[in-house]
Amino acid sequence: MGIVKNISRRNFIKGIGLASGGLILACNTDSLGHMPTEALIKFNPNLFVQLNSDGSLVLIAARSEMGNGVRTSLTSVIADEMEADWNRVTVKQGTGDSKYGNQNTDGSQSVRTFFKSMRKMGATTKAILITAASQKWKVPASECNAENHFIIHKSGKKIGFGGLVEIAKTIEVPKDIQLKSPKDFKYIGKKLPSIDVDDYSNGSAIFGLDQRVPNMKFAAIQRCPVTFGKVISFDKTAAMKVYGVLDVIEIPRIERPFGPLGGVVVIATNTWAAFKGKEALKIEWDKGVNTSYNSEDYMKQLTENVHKKGKELKNKGDIDAAFQNAHKILETTIQLPHLVHTPMEVPNAVAWVQNDTCEVWAPSQAPQRARAEVADFLKIPIENVTMNVTFLGGGFGRKSKPDYVVEAAMVSKAINGPVQVVWSREDDIQHSYFHAVSAQKMKASLDKNGKVTGWQHRVALPSISSTFQPGVEYAGGGETAAAVKAPFEIENFNVEVGKANAHVRIGWLRSVINIPLGFSINVFTDQLAYEAGMDPLDFRMKLIGSDRIEETNSEHKMNTARLKHVLKQAAKNANWGKKLPERHAQGIAVHYSFLSYVASVVEVSVKDNNVKVHKIHTVIDCGTAINKDTITAQMEGAAVFGMTLTFYGKITAKDGAIEQSNFHNYNMLRMPAAPKTHVEIIDNYELPTGVGEPGVPVIAPAIVNAIFKVTGKRYNSLPLSDYNLV
């Protein structure tokens, strides 16, 4: 555990945004303690609770809110175990600081990372209050219970939490904590309104783009159209004639994984002037060697690479013998393009560098990473950087890369004042960290009974690791895990990865590698079902096989019974196999990712070469469901996100430059195309698992599988707009 040094009670409380007074508790994964005991200075706490004498309860949210409901879900667990009244709870956003533990809001890990600690935090607070009441009343603690912000004695007398604060502050933290039985949860597993809904509704919520500080300037940056290119020279004459433009400067590329690409910066009195000034710039670029990158040629190379032997990742049984003895062999090639995040709120950040300090306000998914990058650039101690986290207008993984935050610090330092750097939509699409393009070759053998006897999966895609270590040629283990750990009972199983060099910045996007691998596995499975003459649902059940538990890590184990259950339940909810109108059909897909089990059945129609999605039935098993409203919203959002990728998602490069620039050529799903979406959440009390990402991978393959039923045509590459199917 980290150590916090030389922090007084006053400064410590100020640093986490809590008022003085009241009962303040802090915890990390292993320890609990009071403020201001010296124990707090020794174990670097990451969860905080403040109960004030008026009964108000302040909970610190260390993860970022971007429409994922994390501020509500995380804090409701504490409130539930504490028996607090949700109407008395307020949430403060934690700054980017190691004292909060891991703050990365990505990987669908927020709840599953902190669930146990949050429960322990709430239960500990409740136990302290019960002890305080027993001392006040001079009765055994066993005669007291907590209920809805009160401690109640068996005689019927009661006292509010706030009335016990002064006594509670003197009580030692108990070592043995009794957690609630899940059957007694009153917030966990229920539909709890967002704690931020009023602020969203009345417009008082502060997103990154809303942030203002006195005397702040606005900046826009023109970057080289070819990734990693540099400025040779620029003419600012026309830009300086734009009303509101104050200055034009150059910033260099910072050659770090999350370092800015560099470029020419227009500083102005407002964003519009900065954008117009940027358009007026005349720049000569050194575009570098990446001008040779053309996505069409690159896809041909990737496809060649998966049609020859690659680096072996898994080899179970004898795949060659399985193919030699097969009754039938099926092969297919799948090609999927680069994708980009396009959150509704573009990257932006406010920075104010003053001497050897810097304060930042930004919509960041990884505030500690951003803080560290800023400190490194400015060459100042990390504690001299204050990283304030605003609401995020979407993230999808883009805002976990803090290049845009460092840009703001660079410009602030250069102009010696506060500045807001704002990306245009064109900047966002053309200069992102792109989801990897991929080629995959699938091959399988069937016996006379339609059983899969051999399965070979080859994949080639530029690795995320290339962003951190330029020159990486093969995707790593985590990027191929969904292929290596495909949950099928197949005797002969082979997975290989092909060579793929990166030509752009590669980064994670919502659901990451599960998008291409979930697509290929589910589409190929449907093709095998057709060749075997079996219903796709029955074939999947047979392919998954027996009920078994396969270890994935120390706590969570993949359970094929749970996987089959969501599959069967989605089919049941959609009335799988029912008679549908002419030229309508259902497609099905199931996938295990982020430790959760998700299946979807999609009903589509194809008329006059136009595909319309009518209904989506999704079932998720994510263990203990913290907030069902949030989970439902995430599955509905995943359906729309997945449909966008299916119909429109494609980033291409020509002569090293990204060809797409805005929503006219990188389309989003429009409201009239949104289907009716039904979501079922499986109730159980297993450990909670991911929610934000695992709903995405099943959408595209289910749509493509349904289209085949109507048209008899297989679509092994996306988007469908390439085939004029929209």
N, C-alpha and C positions, 0 to 999 in steps of 0.2 A: 504493500500500500504506500501511496505517496505521503509526504510529510508537509504540513502547512506550518511555516515558521513565522515567528514574530508577528502574530496576529492577535490584537486585543479584542475583547468582547465587542466594543463599540465598532471597530473597523470591520470585524468579521460580519456582524449583523448588517452593517451598511453595505458591505460587499455583496451580500446575497439579497439585498432589497427588502429586509424585514425591519419593522419598527422595533425600538427598544421596549423592554417590558414583555410580559406574557411568558408562557411556557414555550420554550424553543427546544425542539429535539432534532437531531441529525443522525443519519445512519448511512452506512454503506453496506455492501453485500454481507459483511461478516460481523459488523459491530453496531452497537447503538449507544447513544450517549446524550447527556444534557449539555446545553450551553449554560454557563461558561466553563465547565470542568476542563481540566487540562487534557483529559482524554481526547477531546475534540481536536486538539492541536496535533494529535499523534496519528490519527487514522484517516484523515482526508475524507470527510463525509460527502455523500452525493445525493441524499434525499433530506428534505427539511420540512418540518411542520411547526407552525406557530399558532398557539391557541391564546387568544386575548381574553382579558377579564370581562369584556362585554359579550363573550361567547363566539365572536367571529373567529373563523378558522382560515388560516392562510397556508396554502400548499404550494411548494415550488415545483414547477414543471421544467425539467432539464432538457426535454426533447422538443423538437421544432414542430409547430402546428402549420400544416400545409393543406388542410382539408382532410387530413387523415384521422382527426378526432383524438389525437394522442393526448392532448391536455385534459380532456374529459376522461378518457379511459384510464390513464395512469393514476390520476388523483382520485378517481372514484373507488379504486381498490383500497387506498388508505382510508377513505371516508367510510367504506363499508365495514372494514374490520374495526374501526374506531367507534362505530354506531353513531356517526355524526349526521346531522341534518344537512342534506345537500344544499338547502337554501341558505345555509350559513357559511358556505364555502366560497372562497375566492382563490384564484390561481395567479401566481406571479411567474413570469417567464425567467428562467435562469439565464444568466449571461454565459458566454463561452468560457468555461473555466474547468480545469481538471478536478476541482473539488466536487463536481457533479458526476464524476465517473464518465463512462462512455456516453457521449452526447450525439453520436452519429445517428441521425434519423433516416436510416436506409436499411435495406436487407430485411424488412418486415420483422425487426427484432426488438422493438421498443418494449412491448408488453412482455414478451417471453423472457427478456433479459432481466426485467425488474419486478416481475410479478411476486416472487417469493419475498423480496426485500420490502416491497410496498405493503404486503399483507402483514409482515412482521412489524413494520413501522406503525401501522394503524392499531394492531393488537397491543403493542407496547404502550402506546399513548393511552389506550383504554384502560389497561392494567394500572397505569400510574394514577389515573383519575379515580378509579375504584378504590385504590389504596388511600388516596387523599380524602375521599368521602368517608371511608371507614375510620380514619383518624379524627376527622372533624366530628363525626357522630359517636365515636368511641364504640364501634360495633365491629364484629368480624367482617373482613372483606368478602368472605363467602356469602354473606347475607345481602350483598349489593350487586346490582347489575346495571349495565349501560343500555340506554334506549333513547334513540332520537335526540341526542345532544343533552341528555340528562343522566345522572346516576340516581338510581331508585333503590331504596331499602325495602326489604320484604314487608315492612310495616306500612308502606305506602308513601312515606315521605320521600321527597326528591329534591335535587339541587342541580342547576344547570352547570354545564361544563365550565363556563366562565367563572362561576363562583368558587371553583376549586383551584384556580390557577396558582394563587400564592402558596398554597400548601403543596401543590404538585411540583412546584419548582424545587422543593427541598427533598423530594423523594428520590432515592436511588433507582436507577433503571433495573427492573427485574430481569433475572437471567432466564427463567422458565416462562415462556409465553404460550398461551393456549389460543390457537387459531380457531376461527368459527368453522362449524360444519357447513359444507357447501349448501345444504338444504336451508340454511338460515340466511343466505346472501339476500340483501335487499336492493343492491345496486348492480353487483356483478351478475351478468347473465340476463339483465333486464334491458329495457329500452329507455335509456337515459338521455334527455335533451343535452345538446352541447352546452358547455359552460360559457361558450363564446357567442352563442346564437344571437343574443341581443346586440352585441357590438357589431356583428356582421350585418344585422338587419337595419340598424340605425346609422350605419356608416362611420361609427367611431373607431372601428378596428384599424390599427395602423399596420399597413403592409410596407414593404421596403420602399415602394414608389411614393408612399405618402409621407415619408420621413423628411422633416425640415429642421434645420438649425440656423441660427442667426448668420446673416452675411454669406450664406451658402451659394456657391456657383454650381453650374451644371456642365457636364462634359459628355461628349460623344467621341468615339474612337474609330478611325478608319484603319482597318487591318488589311494585310495583304490577302488578295483573293485566293492565293495558293498557300496552303498550310505550311508554316515555318519559313515563309518568305520574309524579306527585310526591306526597309526603306533605303533607297539610294539618295533621293532628294525630293523635296516638295516645294510647291509654290502656294503660299497662303494668301496671295493678293485678293483673289475673288472671295475667299472665305471671310476675310476681314471686312469686306464691304456689306456683309449680311448684318442687318440691324440686330443688336444684342450680342454679337460675337465680341469677345474681349481679347482673346489671344489664341495662338496656335503653337503647340509644342510637340516634340517627339518623345515617345517613351520606348525603351528598348525591349526586346524579347527577353524574358527571364527563363533560362533553360532549366526548368524544374518541372516535375510532373504536373503541378498546378500553377505554374508560372504563366503570366500573361504572354500573349503572342506578340505584343508590341504593336506600334503603329503611330499614327499621327492623331493628336488629340485637339479637338476644338473646345475651348472653354467659353461659356456664354452665360448670359443672365437668365436663360430659361432653356428647357430641353429642346423646344422647337427650333430656336435659333442655333443651338449646337448641332442638331440634325441637318439643318439647311446649310450651315457652314461646312459640315463634313461633305455634303454633296458637291460643294463648290471647290473642294481641294483638287489640285493637280499634283499627282504623286507618281514618281518613277520608282518601280519596284524591282528588286532582285528576287525573282520568283523561285530561284533555287532548283534543285534536281527534281523536286516533286511535281514539276510540270509534266513529267512523263506519266503521271497517274491518270488512267482512264478506267472508270469502273466497269465498262463493258469488257475490255481486255482482261481486267483483273479477274472478273468472274470466270472467264474462259480458263485462266490459269488455275484458279481454285478448283474448278471442275476437273481439270486434268489431274490435279494432285490427289483428289479423292478416288480417281479411277486407277490408282496404283497403290501399292502397299505403303502404309504410313508408319508412324511411330506407334507401337503397340501399347495400349493402355489396359486391355483386359483380354485374356485368352483362356476361356473355360472349355474343357472338352476338346473335341477335334473338329473344327469347323470345316476343314477340307474334306474329311470323310463324310460329314453331314451333307455337303453339297454333291459329292460323288454318288451318294446312295439315295438322293432325293427322288421322290415321285414327281415333284414339280418345283421349279425354282422361279422366284420373282425378284427382279431388280428394278430400282428406280433411282433417279437423281433429283435432288431437291435443291433449289437455289433461292436464297432470300437476301434482300438488299440491306444496305446501311439504313438505320433509322435515326431519328432525332427526337428530342423530348418535347419541344414546343410547349412549355407551361404557359398558361395565360399571362402570368406576370413574367416579363422578360428579366434576365439577370440585371441586377442593379445593386449599388452600395453607396452609402455615405461614409466618408472618412474625414477626420480632422486631426492632422498631425500638428502637434505643438511641442517644440523642442524635442525632448526625448520621450514623449508620450504620444499615444494615438488612440482615439475613440472611433469605433466603427458601429454603424447601424446597417444591418443587412438581412435579407431573407435567406438564411443559410441552413442547410441540412447538416452541416458539419462545422459548428462554430469554433470548436477547439482547433480543428485543422486550419480554419481561416485565420484564427488568432496567431497560430504558430507561423504561418506563411507571412503574415504582415510583420511580425516581430523579426523574422529572419531577413526580410527585405530591408527593413529600417535599421537593422543591426542594433536593436534595443532589447532590454530584458522583456520576456514574455509578460511578466506581471505589469508592465507599463502599457500594455494593449488591453483596452476594454472592448469586448465584443458583444454588442447588444443585438439580440435576435428579434426581428419583427415577425409578424405573420408572413407566411409564404403564399403567394397566389399560384399554388402548384409547384411541384419540384421534379418528381419522377426520376430522381437521381442526378439531374443536371446541377442542382444547387448544393450538392455535396462536394463539388469541385470549385474551390474558391479563387480561381483566376480573376474573376470580376471584382472580388473584394480587394485583392492586391492591387489591381488597377487603380481603384479609388485612393488607396494609400499612396501610390506612386504619384498620382496627379496632385493630391493634397500637399504632399511634400514639395512638389515642384512649384506650386503657386502660393505656398505658405498660407493656406486657408482651407476652410471646409468646402467639400465638393461632393456632388452626387454624380456618379458615372452611371449612365443609362444605356443599355443596349437597345438597338432597334430590333424588330422582328427579323430583318435580314441578317443582322449580326448573329442573332440567336440561332438561326437555321444554318448559316454558312460557316460559323466559327466555333462549333460546339465540340463536345467529346461524343463521337458518334457510336451508336450501337453497331456491333460488328456485322459486316457482310459475311455470308457463309455459303458454302457448298457442302452437300452431304450425299453420300451414296449408301443406299440401303439394299441389302441382299438377304434373302431368307429361303429356306428349304421347307417343303411340306411333304408329309408322308401321305399314303393313300387315304387316311382317315381325316386329313385336314389338320393334323397336328404339326406345329412348327418344330422342326428338329434342329435347325441351325439359324442363327441370326448374326449378321455382320453389319456394323454401323461404322462408316468412315465420315469424319467431319474435318473441314478445314475452315478456319476463320482467324482473322488477326486478333491477337490476344490483348486483353486489358493490360497485361503485364508490360506490353510494349510502351505504354504511356510512362511507366516507371523505369523501365530498362530498355531503351531503344535498341533495336536489333533482335529482339525476341522473335523467333520464327514459328513456334508451336504454342497452341493454346495450352494452358495449364490444367491441372487436375480438377480444380473447382469449376472450370469452364466446360468440362466434359462430364461432370458428375451425373447429370440426368441421363446420359447415354450409358455410362458405365454401370449405373445402379438402376437401370430400367427394371421395374418390378415384375419381371416375367419368369416363369418356371420353364426355362429352355436349357436343354442339356449342353448344347454347343453354342457358345456365345463369344463373339469377338468384337472389340472396339478399337479403332485406330484413329489417330489424328494426323492430318496432313499439314504440310508446310504452308505458312501464310504470313507474309511480311505486312506490316502496317504502313499506310501512307497518309493517314490522318490520325488525330487524337482519338483513341478508343476509350470509351467509358461505359459505366453501367447505366442502364435504362430500366425502367420498371419491369421487373421479372427477369431481366438480364438473359442469361443463356437459355433459360427455360422457354423463351419465345421460339427460337429456331428448333431446339431439340424436342420441345413439346409438340411442335407442328409436325416434324418429320416422323416421330414415333407414332403419333395418332393417325396421320394420313396413311402411312405405310401399313399400320395395323388394319385399317379399313380395306386397303387393297388386298391384303392377305385373306381377310374374311371373305371377300368376294371370290377370290381364287379357290378358297376352301368350300365355297357354297354355303356359308354360314351367316347368320344374322350378326351384324357388327357388335351388338351388345353381348350375345352369347359367346362369340369368338373372344372378346376381351376377357370375359370372366374365365374362360378356359385357359387363356394365355397367362393371366395373372396366377392362376392355379390355386394351390392349397392355402389355407390360412396359416400364416407364419409371420414371425417378427424378425426383421432384418435391422441390425444395429446401424445407426447413423452417427450418433455421438453418445456421450456418457449418460444423457438424460432422456433424449428423444429417440425412439426406435420406430422405424417404418413398419406399419402393421398392415399386411395385405387385406385383412378382414375389413378394416376401416376403409381402405381404398375401394374394395368391391362394394361396400355398403353405400358410399356416395354415388357410385356408378348406378347401382340398382335403384336408389332413391330418385336420382335425377330422371331416369327412364320412367319410373312410376309416376312422378309428378307431371311429366310431359305426355303421359299416356303413350309411351313408345309403341310404335307399330300400328297406331290407330289409322283409320282411313282418313286421308286428307284430301282437300280440294285438288283438282287437276293441276299438275305442274308444281305442286308443293311437295316437300319432303323434309324429313328430319335427319340431322347428323348428330353424332355423339363423340365426345372426347373426355378423357380423364387424365389427370396428371397429379403427381406428388411433388410439391416444391415448397421451400421455406417451412418445411416440416408439417405442412397442411395438405389435406386431401380435397381435391375439387373435381367435380364432374359437371359438364354442361350438355344439354340437348338443345339444339337450335333448329327452329323451323324456318325454312326459306321457300320462296317461290322464284321461278325463273321464267319470265315472259318477255318475248321480244328482245332476248339477250340482256335483259335487265334483272339483276338479282336483288331481291328485297328480303330482309330478315324480319320476320313477323313476331316470333316469340323466342325467348331464351329462358330455359329452366336451369338454374345453377344450384348445386348443393355443395356446401363446404363443411368439412369437419376440421375445426381449428382448435380442438381441445376445449378448455373452459372459455366460453364466450364472455368477454368482459362487457361489451356494450353492443347489443344486437342492432341498434340503430346504425352504429358506425360500420359494423360488419356488412349489413345489408347495403349501405351506401357504397362501400368499397367494392362489393361484387357487382353492383349496378354500374359503377364507374369503370370497373375492369371490363365489363361487357362493351361499353362504348369505346373505351381505349382500344380493346382488341379488335373491334369492328373497324376503327379508323386504320389500324395497321393492316388489316386484311384487305380493305378496299383501296387505300391510298398510300400507305407508308412506303416511301422509297426515296432515298438520297443517292444521287449519282454525281460523279465527278468527270469533268472533261478538261484535259490539259492541266490537271491538278486543282481546278477550281470547282466548288460545289455549284451545281446547276440550279437547284431549287433556292428560292429566296423568300417566299411569303406564302400565305394560305391559298393563293391562286394556283400555285404549282406544288405545294405540299398541303394537300387538302385535309380538312377535318370532317368527321361525320357531322352532318347537320341535324337539327332537331327533328324535322319530319321523318328522318330515316331511323330514329331511335325506336327500338322494338319494345314490346311489353316484356318486362323482365321479372321473373319470379325467383326468389331466393329462399332457400331453406338452410337453416343452420342446425347442424346435428348437436343435440344436447348431450354433453358428458362432462365429467370433471377431470379429464386428462390435463396435463400441463398445457397452458395456452401456447399457440404457435402463430405463424405469420398470417396476416390478413391483407395487407395493402397490395401485395404483388401476385399471390398464387391464383387469382381469378382470371388473369390475362391469358396464360398459355393455351387454355382449352378452347378459346373462342374461334380463332382462325381455322384450326383443323375441323372443328364441328361444322363450320360454314362450308368449307370445301368438301367435306364428306357428304353433306346434304346436297350440294350442287351436283355431285356425281349421280346421285339417285335420280335426279330429274333429267339430266342431260346425257349421262353416260360418259362425260368427259372428266378427266383428272387434271387438276391444276396443282402442279408441284412447285410452282414459284409464285411469288406474290410481288406486288399487289394485284388484285383483280382488275383494277383500272387498266392495267397493261393489256387486258383482253377485252376491253370495252364492255365489262360486265356491270357497270354502274350507270 
